[in-house]
């Protein structure tokens, strides 16, 4: 028996399908839906410290958490891929996968969290846009980086992104990750995502700090889980 097992080689499309199938959409083991069990655990954990959370619609909770988990998988993919081509292919595959599974609605929800991640690049620890010349310089810098990323993608893919509607949506989704860092010490990405999630669950006004903390911990856990999964394989193609 070998001393260690080599990591499997997967295309980014195979990687995504395996993750989505086994962790979210078809996570059935012995007739039990693993994703539903996990969501029930999260819901109960938050409700235990804030009874007002019990008023949240379970279907809404499931949809938002599903979208958030896939978005954080995409974010982790963009940060852990050697080239932007992987991130673009991941974005394309995800959209097609959701369509294939009759859940294209999830893609629209993901866009809400994608925007929050994009905003974090030029925000300070309090979740406010960085003021003054520093803030202006940040915005100019990241806008330039995004422009250059579009041109680099067009060159590597051999097509003009702005000529195809799907290219526009998928490339913008990936480019919005530029400058964002979920591991920043001020945790601004997690804070923004938790705030956006609470707002969309219609409980942001009344949610207690401990409940918000548990939402935040879940969000960061989604990212770390995706990161560990990506480290467990080799990407090819």
N, C-alpha and C positions, 0 to 999 in steps of 0.2 A: 504494500500500500504506500503511495507517495507521501512524503512528509507534508506536503501542502497541495491543495487543489488549485489549479490555474483558473483564473477568472474567465468566464465565457466571453466569446466575441459575438457582439450583436450589432446590427445596424441600429441607427437611432430610431427607426420606425419599429423594429422588433423590441427595442428597449421600452419605448412608450407603450406599445400594446401589452407587453408583459406586465408593466407596472399598473396600467389602468385596469386590465382584466383581473389581476390577482389581488389588487388592493382596494378597488372601488366598484366597478360595474358588474363584475362576475366573481366576486370574492365569496363563493359558496363552498363551504367545506362540510361534508356530511349533512347537507341540507340546510345549513345555517349560514345566513348572510353576515359575513364577518364585518363588513363596513357598517351595516345597521347596528350591530352590537357595539362597535366602537363609538358610533354617534350617540347611541343611548347612554353610554358611559360618560361621554363629554357633557351631554345635556344634564344628566343627573348631578355631575360634579359641580356645574355652575349653579343649578337650581338649589343645591344643598346650602350654598352660601348667600343666595339671593332668591327668595321665593317668587319675586316678580317675574323671574325668567320662565316660570311655568306657563305664562301667558303667551309665550312665543309659539307660533305655529310650527309643529314638528316637520311638516313638509317643506316649509320655508327654510327652516334650520338645515335640513338635509341638503337642499339645493345650494344654499350659500356655502356650506362647508365643503361640498363636493367641488364647487367652482373654485373655492379658495385653495383647496388641496392641489388641484390640477395647475392653478396659476403658480403656486409655490414650487411645483415640480418644474414648470417651465422656467421659472426664475433660477432655480438651482442648476438647471441644464445650461442656461446662458452663462452662468458664472463658472461652471465646471467643464465646459467644452473647450477644446483647443482652438476651434475655429467657429466663426459665426454661422457657417453653413450648417452645422449641426443644429444650432438654435432655430434657424429658419425652417429646416426640415422638420424639426420637432413641432413648430407652430403649425405648419401645413398639415402634418399627420394628425395632430390633435383636432383640428377643425374637421377634417374628413372622418376621423374616428367618431366624433360626437354626432356628426350627421348620420353615419352608418348605424349608430345606436339610438337614433331618434331623440338625441339630447342636445341639439344645436342651441337650445335655450341657455345651456350652461356657458357657452362661449360668450354670450352677451353679458352674463353675470361676471365672468372672468374679467371682462373689460373694465368693470368698476374697480376691481382690485389692482389691475394693471395700471390704471391712472393714479391710484394712490401710491404705488411703488415709484412711478415716474416722478411724482411730486416730491418724494422724499429726498431726491438728489440735491435739491436747492433749498432744503429746509433745515432749521436749527433744531436743537434738542426739544424745544417747546412745541414743535410742529408748525412753526410760523416760517414764512419765506425769509431767508437770510437777508437782512436789510443793508442799505447803503451800497457802496462801491464793491464790497466783497460779494454781496448777493448778485449784483449786476454782472460782475466778472464770472461768477459761477454759471449763471444762466447763459452767458455768451459762450463760455467754454463748452458746456454740455450740448448746446445747440450746434456748435461746430463739430463736435464729436459725432452727433447724430447724423449730420449732413455727410460727413466723411464715411460713416458706417453704411449709409444708403449707397454711396458710390462704390464702396468696396464690395457690397453685396451684389450690385448690378454687374460688376466686373467678374466676380467669381461665379455667378449664376449665368452670365452671358445673356442677360435680358434687362430691359428697362422696367424697373419695378412699377413706376407710375402708369404703365400701360395695361396693367392687369389688376382688377379689383381685389382678387384674393391676395396677390402680392402686396398690395397696399396695406390691407388689414394685417396680414401675418408679419410683414416686415416692421410695421409700426409697433406691433405688439412686442417684438423682440427689442427694437431700438429703445423702447421706453424703459428698458432695464439699465441702460447706460447711466453710470454715475450712482446708481442705487446700491446700497450695501446693507444687508440685513444684519451683519455682524458689527455694525458701528456701535461704539460704546454707549451712545445715547439712545439706542434702540428705536430710533425715529420711524424706521420702516414698520416694525411690529406695532408701534403705537398707532400709526396711521391706519394700518390694516385692521387692528382691533376696533378702532373708532368707526371705520367704515362698516365693518361687520355689525357692530352694535346698532348703528344707525339703520342699516338695512333690515335688521331684525326688529326694528322699532322699539328698542329698549335702551337707547343710549342715554336718555334723560334720567332714568331711575336706576340704572345699573350700579351696584355697589363696587367699590374699588377692588375687593377680593374677587368678585365675579369677572371684572374686566381683566384682572391679572391672569385668571385661569384661561380666559379667551386668548390672551397674549401668549401664554405658555403653549397652548395648543397650536397656535399659528407658527411659532418658532419650531415646535416639534414637527410640524408638517415639512418645513424646509429641511431640517436636519435629517429626517427620514428619507426625503428625496435625495439628499446629498450622499447619504450612506449607500443608498441603492445604486446610484450612479458610480460610486467608487467600487462597487462589488462586481462591475462588468468592465469589459473593454469595448469601446465603440469602434466600429469599422465602417469603411465606405465613405 
